[in-house]
Amino acid sequence: MKTLLTAAFTVGAALALSAGSAASAAETVIKNRSIGYIWYEEYRGIYETPDHKECPDGFNTGPTEQIPQWTPGGNKTVLGTQLDFEGEVLFPGTSEDRFPFHLVQGKTSYGLNLDGKVGPNDFTSPEGVPGIDNQFYRVMGCVFNYRREGNTSINFPLWRSRQRYNAYVIELTDVDSLVSDPDVTVTTYRGGEYLLTDATGNGFLPGGTQTIDTRWGKKYIQKFHGKIEGGVLTSEAKDLVIPNGSSVQPRDGMPDIQYYDMRFSLKLSETDAVGFLAGYVDIESFIIHSHKTRSTVLQMYGRSSLPSIYRQMLKFADGHPDPVTGANTAISSAIDVKFKQVFVKHSPGDGMVSAIDTPKTLASASIAGMSLAPGP
């Protein structure tokens, strides 16, 4: 009996200690009713099956397959054919695609119901929720470059985390609970530090600090009203600009990707926030950033042909109609995202006193023989 009582006391004490530790952890990271997270991993919301059932006709062709058949205007030399193709990359047309394009045939997709309706072209989530709007997936789901198994030049999962320019922070304020809170504010910022890594340099840890850039990153500051139910944060929809620089792309003069009616859906904990950002991605800024600024050689690795992709994105565009022509200029999409908890530091005045990874900074670093924005 004495042994049983001792064991029971020990177990009870351990459970109490564990509960106390969990409470302490929550109290440690939630300061003044606020908690911050930094984005460290992303994939486009591409639902994939092991046997590629969603792509029964196979994956789409890329420049390697298309250039030998690219003969607009009659016979061309090899150089002439290549130049014709590159011309279409820089100035893609809207005529009928000259190559067959394989669209996703499945009915399952990641994402959210963006328009509040259930239509014939909508998907159903893996959890069985109908009305999912993700026409980006319909177009890109059979482009190898955009699949997790491809993990090629377009879809580096850790691309964002390696670029200090891309330090994208969300701060939740007026937080009473990470499980249930009907009224919280979500504010987006650009941070100022690299992420805190583990000993391997490939994993990321919670608990780092991010100094908010309110001087050079003003365009990234946006406030959302949100709520937390069952540990899941959801927010209202607003237009959003997300920093998207890389070590091979110019910062100045190149637009970041513009999103419309973007909203958050994130499962929260004291250390992580995991889920989706979903909305309508502006086709022109997406194409400029993700395709026009990457060489055709990089597009070849994952078989992504900009002329074909551009035509299909316009065909399936379903948001943000042009006020003059009425044609849709954006396409519904979802981004599979992961965040780590950080402590948000607000600087006095107008924030940071020097630019982060600006062209001038990068030029100085290049002269010095070092890199401030290493690639993945």
N, C-alpha and C positions, 0 to 999 in steps of 0.2 A: 504494500500500500504506500509506504514511504517513497519507494522508487517511482511509483506511478504519479504520486503528487509532485515529486521533484521534476519528473518529465513534463507533466502538464504545466507546471510553473515556467519551466524553461521554454516550452513551445509558446505559451502565452506571452512571455517577455519578448521572445523573438518576433512574434507577430506585431506586438505593440511597437517594438523598435523599428520594424519594417514600415509600419504605417506612419510612424513619426518621421522616418527618413524620407518617405514619399512626400509628406506634408512639408518637410523642411526643404526638399528639392523644389517643390512648387513655389514656396515662399522665397527661395533664393533667386529664382529666375524671373518671377513676377515682381517687379519693382514699381511702387507707386501706381499699381493697377495697370501696368503695361509690360509687354513682352515683345521682343524683336526676333525676327528670323531672317536668314540670308539664303538666297537661292543658290544651290550648288550643282544641281543636275537637272537635265531636261531631255525629253524626247517629244517629238510630235505625237499626237494621240493616234497612233497606228495600231489597230487591233490585229494581231498575228496569230495564226494557228500553226502548229508544228508541221502539218502536211500542206499548208498553203491553200486551204479550201477556198479562201476568199479571193484567190487569183487562179481560177481554173484554167485560164488561157496562158498562164505563165506571167513572167515579169516583162516590163516594157523594155524596148531597145533604147540604146543611148547613142552618143556620137560615134562610137566605134563601128556600130552597125549601120548607122544612117548616112554618114559622110560618103562611103563608097557608092551609095544610091542617090546622092544629092546632086541632081543635074538640072537645075532650073535654067530655062532658056537654051536648052540644047547641050551639045557636048562641051565639056570643060576640061582643062588640064587639072592635074591633081591640086596644084596651088589654087587655081581658080575655083575649084569645088570647095576647098577648105575656106577660102575667103568668102564665098557665098554663104556657107554655113555660119561663119563668124558674124557676117552681116545680120543674119537672122537672130543670132544671140543678142546682139546689141540693139537691134530694132525688130523685135519679133512681130510677125504679121498676124492678121485675124482671119485669114482665109482658111478653108478646110485643111486639116492636117493631112499631109501626103503619106503618112505612115499610120498603120493600125495602132490604136491606143487601147490598152487593157485597163478597164475600170474595175474597181472592187465589186464583186458580185454578192458578197455576204450581207446580212442584215444586222450584224452586231458591230457596235463601235463604242469606243470610249467617248466621253464628252458630256455635255449638258443640253437640256432643252432650252434653247436660247430664245425662241419666239413664243413659248408657252402653248404651243399647239402640237398635235400629233398628225403629221401629214404622210402621204404615200411615199415620199422620198426620204423620210426620217429613218434613223437607225434605232435599235434597242440596245441598251447597255448590257454588259456581261451579267449584271445583277438583275436584269429583266425590266428596267425602267424604259418605257417607250418615249418616242418623241425626241431622240437625240439628234441634234443638228451638228453634222461634221462632214460637210461636202469636201473639205480638204482631204479627208481620208479616202473618200470615193475616188478622187483623182490620184492621190499620191500613194495609196496603199499597195499598189503593184509596181512602184518605182523602187528598185532595190536600195538606192541611196537613202531612202527615208525609213527603212525598216531597221529594227533593233539588230537583227541578224546581219545586216549590212554594215552598220556602224562605220560608214565611210565618211568622205570629206564633208558632206552636208550635215551629218547627224552625230557629231561628236557629243557623247552624253556629258562630258565634263568640260566642254568648250567654255561655258560661261564661268565656271569656277577658276579657270586659269587666267582670266583677264581681269585685272583690277578695274578697268574701265567699266566692266559689266557687273560690278558688285551691287546687286539689286536687293534692297532690304525692304521688308514690310514690318511695320510696328503696329501692334494692337494696343489700343489704349481704352480706358474705362472698363478694364477687364476685371470681373469679379470671380470668374471660374472658367477653366479651360474645358469644362464639361457642358455647362449650360449657362448661357448669358444672352438675353434677348436684345441687348443693345451695346455694341462695341463699335469702335472706329478703327478702320484699317487705313494706314497711310503708307504710301510707297515712296522710297527714296533711292538715291544712289549712294553707296557707302564709299569709304576711303581706304580700306585696308584689304590685303589678301585674306583669304579664309584661313582659319586655324586647321592645320593638318595633323594627322597622326604620324607615327614614326616612319611609316612607309612613304609618306608624301602623297599617297594616292587616295587616302580616306580623309574625311573631314569630321571635325569634332565640334560639339556645342561649346558655348561658353566664351567665344571670342568677343572682341569689341569692334564695332563699326562706327566711325565718325561720319556723321551725315554731311553730305556735300550739298549745301543749300545755295552755293554761289554758282558753280559750274553745272550743277545738276538740277536746276530749277524745273526744267521741263519734265523731269521724271517724278515730281512730287504730285501726288493725287490722293484725295481722301475718299474713302468709301464707307458707307454705313453697312454694318454687318451684324450677324447674330451667330451664336454658337449653340448647336443642338446635338446632343449625343456625342460631344467631342469634335463635331465637324463645323468648321467655320464656313459660312456662305455670305456673300456680299451682294450689294446692288450692282447693277451694270453701269459702267462708265467707259468713255473712250480713254485709251491708255497708250503711252509711248514707252517702250522697253529698251534700255540700252543694249545695243548689239554690235559692239566693236570686236575686232580680232586682230591678231598680230600681222595678218596679211592684207588688211583692209584699211584705207585711210579713214581717220576719224572726222576730219573737217570736210564738209561738203557732201558727205554720204549720209543719206537719211537713215535713222533708226527705223525699225519696223513699227508701223502704225496699226493699232488695233481699235476696233469699235465695239461698244457694248460689252466690254470685257468684265468678267466676274470671277470671283475666287470660290473654290470648293476644296477645303483642305482639312484633313484629319490632324488634330493638334495633340501635342504632348509637350512635356517640359523640355524636350531635347529636339523634337522634329516637327515639321509640318509637311504633309505629303498629300498630293491630290492633283487637281487640275486648275489651270487658268483657261477659261473658254470664252470665245467671242468671235468676232469677224475680223479676219486679217486682211489689211489692204493689199491688194494683189501687186500693184506697181512697186511699193516699197519693199514687199517681200521678195519679188523677183530681182530687184536691184541688189538687195543685200545678200540673198542666198544663192544667186546664180550669176548675175552679170559681173560681180566682183571676184568670182572664182574662175580660173582658167578652164578651158574645155578639157584639158588633161585631167583635172580633178573631177569634172563631171563624168568622164569616161569610167573612172574607177567604180562608180555605183550605177552606171547606165542611166543617167538622167539627162534628157534632151530638153533644153530650155524652150526651143520653138514648139515642141509638142506640149510640154507642160503648161506653157503660157496660154495656148489656145484652149486647153481643157479647163484651166482655172477660170477663164472668162466665161466659158460655156456653162459651168456649174456655179458661178457666182450667185450668191443668194442674200447679199446684204449691202447696205449703204449705197443706195441708188444715186447716180449722178443727178444733180438738180436740173441740169439742162436736157440731157438725153434720156434720163430715166433708167439707163443701163446700170446694173449692179456692178460695183467696183471692188467689193470685198467678198470673201468666202468664209463660211462658218468653219470653225476649227477648234481644236483643244490641244493644250500643251500639258504633257505629263511632267509634273515638277516635284522637286524635293528641296526642302529648306532645312537648315540647321539653326538652332537657337543662338542668338547673339545678344550682347548688351549694347543698346543703342546710345551713342554719345552725341548730344546736341551741342554744337559749338556756339559761343556767343556771337552776336552780330550777324553778318551775312554768311557765316559758316566757314568753310575751308578757305585758306588764303592763297593757295596755289592750285593750278589745274591738275587733274588726274589724267595721265596718259594722253595729253593733248598732242597735236602734231609737233609743236615746239619741243615738248618734253621728250617725245620719241626721237626727234632729230638729234637732240643733245645726247641722248643715251646711245644712239647709233654711232655718233662721233666718238664717244667714250669707249665704244666696243662692248656695250652690254645691252641687255634687253629688259625693258620694264614690263613687257607684256608677253611672256612666253606662251607659245602655243601648246596644245595638248600633246 
